[in-house]
């Protein structure tokens, strides 16, 4: 059994401006939570968490003398957002890889990948390029108002503050050409399979995975027929023929389908007693150059057997036959294999490049040179 402890901690945060050396402070509040195996352990961990939170935490305020937002505050704000964006990039990339792994249509995976990762890349770029010190005069006006409202306090002010420079924003600029280039390269790589398909004139085939098929490829066809079985088990025997495409007679194709073996008994949970499955067949397209860019028809017949519940504790085997004859638009030899590889390169490489850009932006934010800041005890 674990124990939780939480507290609202307050302190004065003191900063020294890197530009004009003004020392100012503000009141900072943090709600801190910690866990432990015992109550004493939770309280001990809470104490450590409070110290860490108040020591490293900062709030966004600008210097009331020169208007500069200190680099340490800019770093904290940027890296807080970069951290969330990096985790979201990992999550989106993982979902896209899972979708490809279960043979979701490549075009749909790429479409949503470009949208979702494009949004994340845009937020990365906007966070990097938005400089809170682009308008120090506006910052100064806001800071002086906060002094009047007693939200910000000047502890020590230099006798001869320097004249503000129009280039003061360079102290906290977030531009990183390599990182921004990686963001663009990641999106380009992600869109590459569909771009290649359009440029090469490869026609998509509904219900085939991958949708692009050429001589020498081994696509999977998903029937427009589903079955219900225990744990999704089924096995079958498939017969496949191809006609058209300049063939003088129908040509038998090498093919295979699912081949589960459940034996005489099946251990099953209640949620697995009636699982839906889509029938499929994998076919080998002859590696004949003459078939390239031709239209064909594939005749598929699957005779399947699947275990279904019979009563509350027994099962029986149910047999059936499904036949379909989809049209097949053939592309250049090996086009389907290349299209599938480009899809994986796009998803893995594209999300990886965006994640690498995020890492570089985090490092760049941490490189901003700010003065040390410290916390002073505040009375509750």
Secondary structure as the mmCIF struct_conf table of DSSP 4:
data_model
#
loop_
_struct_conf.conf_type_id
_struct_conf.id
_struct_conf.beg_label_comp_id
_struct_conf.beg_label_asym_id
_struct_conf.beg_label_seq_id
_struct_conf.end_label_comp_id
_struct_conf.end_label_asym_id
_struct_conf.end_label_seq_id
STRN STRN1 UNK A 3 UNK A 16
TURN_TY1_P TURN_TY1_P1 UNK A 18 UNK A 20
STRN STRN2 UNK A 23 UNK A 36
BEND BEND1 UNK A 37 UNK A 38
HELX_RH_AL_P HELX_RH_AL_P1 UNK A 39 UNK A 56
STRN STRN3 UNK A 62 UNK A 62
TURN_TY1_P TURN_TY1_P2 UNK A 64 UNK A 66
HELX_LH_PP_P HELX_LH_PP_P1 UNK A 68 UNK A 68
STRN STRN4 UNK A 69 UNK A 69
HELX_LH_PP_P HELX_LH_PP_P2 UNK A 70 UNK A 70
HELX_RH_AL_P HELX_RH_AL_P2 UNK A 71 UNK A 101
TURN_TY1_P TURN_TY1_P3 UNK A 102 UNK A 103
HELX_RH_AL_P HELX_RH_AL_P3 UNK A 106 UNK A 129
TURN_TY1_P TURN_TY1_P4 UNK A 132 UNK A 135
HELX_RH_AL_P HELX_RH_AL_P4 UNK A 136 UNK A 148
TURN_TY1_P TURN_TY1_P5 UNK A 149 UNK A 150
BEND BEND2 UNK A 151 UNK A 151
STRN STRN5 UNK A 152 UNK A 156
TURN_TY1_P TURN_TY1_P6 UNK A 159 UNK A 160
HELX_LH_PP_P HELX_LH_PP_P3 UNK A 161 UNK A 164
TURN_TY1_P TURN_TY1_P7 UNK A 166 UNK A 167
HELX_RH_3T_P HELX_RH_3T_P1 UNK A 168 UNK A 172
HELX_RH_AL_P HELX_RH_AL_P5 UNK A 177 UNK A 200
TURN_TY1_P TURN_TY1_P8 UNK A 201 UNK A 201
HELX_LH_PP_P HELX_LH_PP_P4 UNK A 202 UNK A 204
TURN_TY1_P TURN_TY1_P9 UNK A 206 UNK A 207
STRN STRN6 UNK A 208 UNK A 209
BEND BEND3 UNK A 210 UNK A 211
STRN STRN7 UNK A 213 UNK A 214
TURN_TY1_P TURN_TY1_P10 UNK A 215 UNK A 216
STRN STRN8 UNK A 220 UNK A 229
HELX_RH_3T_P HELX_RH_3T_P2 UNK A 230 UNK A 232
STRN STRN9 UNK A 235 UNK A 244
TURN_TY1_P TURN_TY1_P11 UNK A 245 UNK A 246
BEND BEND4 UNK A 248 UNK A 249
STRN STRN10 UNK A 251 UNK A 253
STRN STRN11 UNK A 255 UNK A 256
STRN STRN12 UNK A 259 UNK A 259
TURN_TY1_P TURN_TY1_P12 UNK A 263 UNK A 264
HELX_RH_3T_P HELX_RH_3T_P3 UNK A 270 UNK A 272
BEND BEND5 UNK A 273 UNK A 274
STRN STRN13 UNK A 275 UNK A 283
HELX_RH_3T_P HELX_RH_3T_P4 UNK A 289 UNK A 291
TURN_TY1_P TURN_TY1_P13 UNK A 292 UNK A 293
STRN STRN14 UNK A 295 UNK A 310
TURN_TY1_P TURN_TY1_P14 UNK A 311 UNK A 313
STRN STRN15 UNK A 314 UNK A 324
STRN STRN16 UNK A 327 UNK A 331
BEND BEND6 UNK A 332 UNK A 332
TURN_TY1_P TURN_TY1_P15 UNK A 333 UNK A 334
HELX_RH_AL_P HELX_RH_AL_P6 UNK A 335 UNK A 344
HELX_RH_PI_P HELX_RH_PI_P1 UNK A 345 UNK A 349
HELX_RH_AL_P HELX_RH_AL_P7 UNK A 350 UNK A 366
TURN_TY1_P TURN_TY1_P16 UNK A 367 UNK A 367
BEND BEND7 UNK A 368 UNK A 368
STRN STRN17 UNK A 374 UNK A 377
#
